[in-house]
Amino acid sequence: MAGFPDAAASPPLNPVVSPLAWMLGTWVSEPAGVGKFPTIEPFRYMEEATITHVGQPMLNFTFCASNADTGKPMHRECGFIRIKPGTNHVAFISAQNTGVVEVEEGEVEGNQLRLTSHSVSRISFAKDPHVTQISRKFRLTPEGKLEQTVHMATSSQPLAPHLHVTYRKVTS
């Protein structure tokens, strides 16, 4: 199709995002991720995380979770990861199927990325309680696994652990 790059020809990684190259690939949860929060029953979930690039100075991501026992679709999230050129300052821009849109900012240091919400918005009919803050950490383990840990605050609960998942890389 005219105007679209050949999908088989991967463009070179933009050097601005090279500090995040360790995140690239398709990852699947192994074992199942664990979710908890003071106002909900603990749960287990499976998740596929896809982190790609198209040669621009950002990474693209999708996270697709499903119930570990039933396979029923759960949380979906997609967006972009950007780095302020010449720094280790990172922005994580996310839209979620729950109606939450957020911008998190933080820093990449080696094979670890720490982020805290800068702004959280939601659709007018999002269910209560509303998410008010998110912090997350990505880390590449010495074994080559990707870990994601998420803390969350809502309009009725202070910041507390929410999600923890370890992924195994299935494609580069």
DAFEN-V442371 format. One record per helix or strand. SS is the DSSP state (h for helix, s for strand). FROM is the first residue (numbers start at 1). TO is the last residue. If there is no record, write none. Layout:
BEGIN
SS/FROM/TO ; SS/FROM/TO
END
This chain:
BEGIN
h/15/23 ; s/25/29 ; s/33/37 ; s/40/52 ; s/58/67 ; s/73/83 ; s/89/96 ; s/100/109 ; s/112/122 ; s/131/140 ; s/146/154 ; s/157/171
END
